[in-house]
Amino acid sequence: MRIIFLALALLAAPVTAHELWLEPEAYQIPSDGKLQAEIVNGEDFAGNRLSYLPRRFSRFEVVLGERVEPVENRLGARPALDGGPLGNGLHVIVYEANTARVSYSGLDTFQSFAEHKDFPNAIADHRARGLPETDFGEAYSRHVKALIAVGDGAGQDRRLGLETEIVALENPYTAASDTLPVQLHYGEAPRADAQIELFEKAPDGSVTVTYHRTDAEGIATLPIKPGHAYLVDAVVLREPAEQLAQDRDVVWETLWAALTFAVR
C-alpha cells in the first residue's frame, strides 16, 4: 500500500481520533432511485465531506449479492457515490482508503488516543520497544462499508475481504428486532474481545455514543431503534507492516473499520 505523507502540520489527536465513514444521502431508496453517499471524515457523525479522488483509495465498489461494480464518478465530484442501483435489494458500498501518515509531537496525544480506543498497554509497549516519545509517526488506513436498501432491501451483508471488516449478521432493513448482531474481522479470523464504538443518530440529529465488546467469535449485539442511523467503528493498533516500517518515523499502524446503516 502506498503511503501519502501529510504536508500539513497537524496535531495527532484531532487526526487519529477522527472516524471516516460513508454517509448515504438516503439509506432507503426506490428501485428507480439514485445511490448517493458522501465520504465523511469527522467525529460524532459530523465532519468534512470528501470528493471523489481515485488517488486516495484502493477500492471503491458497489456490491449486490455476488455482483460487484467499481464506483465511477467525475474527478472531484460530490457526493463521491452518485449513480444508479444495480438492482433491487441490499446494496453494500465498500471503500478502502490508501494508507496515510500522521505525526505525534508527544506521547500524551498518543496515550489519549490509545485509551479512547481501548489499548491500555500501548504506552508500556511503546516504551518496551524503545520508541521515541516525541516526533514519531503512525500510518493509518480505512476499511469502510455502508448498507443501502433498494426497493424491498432484501439481502444480506457478507465478508468482502477487507483487512479489517465489520459484517452485519442480520439485515437492519428487513429484520424486526431492537438489536443487530455484527461480527468484527481482522485478517482471516474473527476478532475477539475487541471494543466496538457505536454512534447513534436520532431523527432530530442528536448523536449518542456507546461502547460494546465482541465475544469469542468476534460478535457484538448492538441496540438499534427504528428511524435512527448508525456508525459502527473499531480500530486495530499494531506494529507497522514491513513496507511501512521502512520509514523509520512510522512506529505504529492503525486499521480502522466502519459500517453505516439505518433502521427502517
C-alpha positions as CSV (number, residue, x, y, z in Angstrom):
1,M,0.0,0.0,0.0
2,R,1.1,3.5,-0.8
3,I,1.8,6.0,2.0
4,I,0.6,9.5,1.5
5,F,2.7,11.9,3.6
6,L,0.6,14.7,5.0
7,A,2.0,18.1,4.2
8,L,0.1,20.0,6.8
9,A,1.4,20.4,10.4
10,L,-1.5,18.7,12.2
11,L,-1.6,17.6,15.8
12,A,-2.1,13.9,16.1
13,A,-5.1,13.9,18.4
14,P,-7.6,15.6,16.1
15,V,-6.5,13.4,13.1
16,T,-6.3,10.0,14.6
17,A,-9.4,10.4,16.7
18,H,-11.5,11.1,13.6
19,E,-13.6,8.4,12.0
20,L,-14.1,8.0,8.3
21,W,-17.4,6.7,7.0
22,L,-19.8,6.5,4.1
23,E,-23.0,8.5,4.7
24,P,-25.8,7.8,2.2
25,E,-28.0,10.7,1.1
26,A,-30.8,8.2,1.8
27,Y,-30.4,4.8,3.4
28,Q,-33.6,3.5,1.7
29,I,-34.4,4.3,-1.9
30,P,-36.9,3.0,-4.5
31,S,-35.7,0.7,-7.3
32,D,-35.6,3.6,-9.7
33,G,-33.8,5.9,-7.2
34,K,-30.2,7.0,-7.1
35,L,-27.4,5.6,-5.0
36,Q,-25.7,8.6,-3.4
37,A,-23.3,8.7,-0.5
38,E,-20.6,11.1,0.9
39,I,-17.2,10.1,2.2
40,V,-17.1,11.8,5.6
41,N,-14.1,12.4,7.9
42,G,-15.0,13.7,11.4
43,E,-16.4,13.0,14.8
44,D,-19.8,12.2,16.3
45,F,-21.4,11.6,12.9
46,A,-20.4,15.1,11.6
47,G,-17.5,16.1,9.6
48,N,-15.9,17.1,6.3
49,R,-17.3,15.6,3.1
50,L,-14.6,14.4,0.7
51,S,-14.6,14.4,-3.1
52,Y,-14.2,11.5,-5.5
53,L,-10.4,11.3,-5.8
54,P,-9.1,7.9,-7.1
55,R,-5.6,8.6,-5.8
56,R,-7.0,8.5,-2.3
57,F,-8.5,5.0,-2.4
58,S,-7.5,1.5,-3.4
59,R,-11.1,0.2,-3.6
60,F,-14.5,1.8,-4.1
61,E,-17.3,-0.6,-5.1
62,V,-21.0,-1.3,-5.0
63,V,-22.0,-4.9,-4.2
64,L,-25.4,-6.5,-4.7
65,G,-25.3,-10.2,-3.8
66,E,-22.5,-11.7,-5.9
67,R,-22.3,-8.7,-8.3
68,V,-19.5,-6.2,-7.7
69,E,-19.1,-3.0,-9.7
70,P,-16.5,-0.3,-9.2
71,V,-17.7,3.2,-8.4
72,E,-17.0,5.6,-11.2
73,N,-17.6,9.3,-11.0
74,R,-16.2,12.6,-12.2
75,L,-12.9,13.7,-10.6
76,G,-13.5,15.9,-7.6
77,A,-17.3,15.1,-7.6
78,R,-19.5,15.2,-4.6
79,P,-21.2,13.1,-3.4
80,A,-18.5,10.7,-4.2
81,L,-21.0,7.9,-4.9
82,D,-23.7,9.1,-7.4
83,G,-25.2,6.6,-9.7
84,G,-28.0,4.1,-10.2
85,P,-28.5,0.9,-8.2
86,L,-27.5,-2.5,-9.5
87,G,-31.0,-3.8,-9.0
88,N,-33.5,-4.5,-6.2
89,G,-32.1,-5.5,-2.8
90,L,-29.5,-4.7,-0.2
91,H,-26.5,-2.8,-1.6
92,V,-23.2,-2.9,0.2
93,I,-20.9,0.1,-0.6
94,V,-17.2,-0.6,0.1
95,Y,-14.4,2.0,0.4
96,E,-10.8,1.4,1.3
97,A,-8.5,4.4,1.6
98,N,-4.9,4.4,0.8
99,T,-2.6,4.4,3.8
100,A,-1.7,7.8,5.1
101,R,0.5,9.1,7.9
102,V,0.2,11.3,10.9
103,S,2.9,12.6,13.3
104,Y,2.8,12.8,17.1
105,S,4.6,15.7,18.7
106,G,4.5,13.9,22.1
107,L,3.4,10.8,23.9
108,D,0.4,12.4,25.7
109,T,-1.6,12.7,22.5
110,F,-0.9,9.1,21.5
111,Q,-1.8,8.0,25.0
112,S,-5.2,9.8,24.8
113,F,-5.9,8.1,21.5
114,A,-4.9,4.6,22.8
115,E,-7.0,4.9,25.9
116,H,-10.0,6.1,23.9
117,K,-9.7,3.1,21.5
118,D,-9.1,0.6,24.3
119,F,-5.4,-0.2,24.1
120,P,-4.4,0.0,27.7
121,N,-0.9,-1.5,27.2
122,A,0.1,0.8,24.3
123,I,2.3,3.1,26.3
124,A,4.1,0.2,28.1
125,D,4.6,-1.5,24.7
126,H,5.8,1.8,23.2
127,R,8.5,2.1,25.9
128,A,9.4,-1.6,25.9
129,R,10.2,-1.3,22.1
130,G,12.5,1.7,22.9
131,L,10.5,4.1,20.7
132,P,10.9,7.8,20.8
133,E,8.5,9.8,23.0
134,T,8.4,12.8,20.7
135,D,8.2,13.3,16.9
136,F,7.1,9.8,15.9
137,G,4.7,8.7,13.2
138,E,1.7,6.4,12.7
139,A,0.4,5.0,9.5
140,Y,-3.3,4.5,9.2
141,S,-5.8,3.0,6.7
142,R,-9.6,3.0,6.5
143,H,-11.8,0.0,5.7
144,V,-15.4,1.2,5.3
145,K,-18.8,-0.1,4.3
146,A,-22.3,1.2,4.2
147,L,-25.7,-0.6,3.7
148,I,-28.4,0.9,1.5
149,A,-31.8,-0.7,0.9
150,V,-33.1,-0.5,-2.6
151,G,-36.7,-1.4,-3.2
152,D,-37.6,-4.1,-0.6
153,G,-33.9,-4.1,0.6
154,A,-33.8,-7.9,0.8
155,G,-30.4,-9.5,1.0
156,Q,-27.5,-9.9,3.4
157,D,-24.2,-8.3,4.2
158,R,-21.2,-10.6,3.8
159,R,-17.5,-10.8,4.2
160,L,-15.9,-8.8,1.4
161,G,-12.2,-9.3,2.1
162,L,-11.3,-6.0,3.8
163,E,-8.2,-6.3,6.0
164,T,-10.4,-5.4,9.0
165,E,-14.1,-5.5,8.5
166,I,-17.5,-5.2,10.2
167,V,-20.2,-7.5,8.9
168,A,-23.9,-7.1,9.8
169,L,-25.2,-10.6,10.6
170,E,-28.8,-9.5,10.0
171,N,-30.4,-7.1,7.6
172,P,-31.4,-3.9,9.5
173,Y,-34.0,-3.0,6.8
174,T,-35.9,-6.3,6.9
175,A,-35.3,-7.8,10.4
176,A,-37.9,-6.9,13.1
177,S,-35.7,-6.5,16.1
178,D,-34.3,-4.0,18.6
179,T,-30.8,-5.4,18.3
180,L,-28.4,-6.1,15.5
181,P,-25.5,-8.6,15.7
182,V,-22.3,-7.6,13.9
183,Q,-19.1,-9.6,13.5
184,L,-15.7,-7.9,13.6
185,H,-12.9,-9.4,11.5
186,Y,-9.2,-8.8,11.3
187,G,-7.3,-10.7,8.6
188,E,-8.8,-14.1,8.1
189,A,-10.2,-14.5,11.6
190,P,-12.9,-13.0,13.8
191,R,-11.6,-10.5,16.3
192,A,-12.5,-11.5,19.8
193,D,-12.7,-9.2,22.9
194,A,-12.4,-6.0,21.0
195,Q,-14.0,-2.7,21.6
196,I,-16.7,-1.5,19.2
197,E,-17.9,2.1,19.3
198,L,-21.5,2.7,18.3
199,F,-22.6,6.2,17.1
200,E,-26.4,6.5,17.0
201,K,-28.0,9.5,15.2
202,A,-31.6,10.2,16.1
203,P,-34.1,11.8,13.6
204,D,-33.5,15.2,15.3
205,G,-29.8,15.0,14.6
206,S,-28.6,14.3,18.1
207,V,-25.9,11.7,18.5
208,T,-25.3,9.2,21.3
209,V,-22.1,7.1,21.7
210,T,-22.0,3.7,23.4
211,Y,-19.2,1.1,23.7
212,H,-19.5,-2.6,23.2
213,R,-17.3,-5.7,23.2
214,T,-17.0,-8.6,20.9
215,D,-17.3,-12.2,22.2
216,A,-15.0,-15.1,21.4
217,E,-16.5,-15.3,17.9
218,G,-16.0,-11.6,17.3
219,I,-19.7,-10.9,17.6
220,A,-21.3,-7.9,19.4
221,T,-25.0,-7.4,19.7
222,L,-25.9,-3.7,19.2
223,P,-29.0,-1.9,20.4
224,I,-30.9,-0.3,17.5
225,K,-34.1,1.9,17.1
226,P,-36.4,2.4,14.1
227,G,-35.7,5.6,12.2
228,H,-32.2,6.0,13.6
229,A,-28.9,5.9,11.7
230,Y,-25.8,4.1,12.9
231,L,-22.0,4.2,12.6
232,V,-20.1,1.2,13.9
233,D,-16.4,1.7,14.4
234,A,-13.5,-0.5,15.5
235,V,-9.7,0.1,15.4
236,V,-6.7,-2.2,15.2
237,L,-3.4,-1.0,16.6
238,R,-0.3,-2.9,15.7
239,E,3.4,-2.6,14.9
240,P,3.7,-1.3,11.3
241,A,3.8,-3.7,8.4
242,E,7.2,-4.3,6.9
243,Q,6.8,-1.9,3.9
244,L,5.7,0.9,6.3
245,A,8.4,0.2,8.8
246,Q,11.0,1.2,6.2
247,D,10.0,4.8,7.1
248,R,11.9,5.0,10.4
249,D,9.5,7.6,11.7
250,V,6.5,5.3,11.4
251,V,6.4,3.2,14.6
252,W,2.7,2.3,14.8
253,E,0.0,1.4,12.4
254,T,-3.8,1.6,12.8
255,L,-6.5,0.0,10.7
256,W,-10.0,1.5,11.1
257,A,-13.2,-0.5,10.3
258,A,-16.5,1.3,9.9
259,L,-20.1,0.3,8.9
260,T,-23.0,2.6,8.5
261,F,-26.7,1.7,8.1
262,A,-30.1,2.9,9.2
263,V,-33.1,1.0,10.7
264,R,-36.4,1.0,8.8
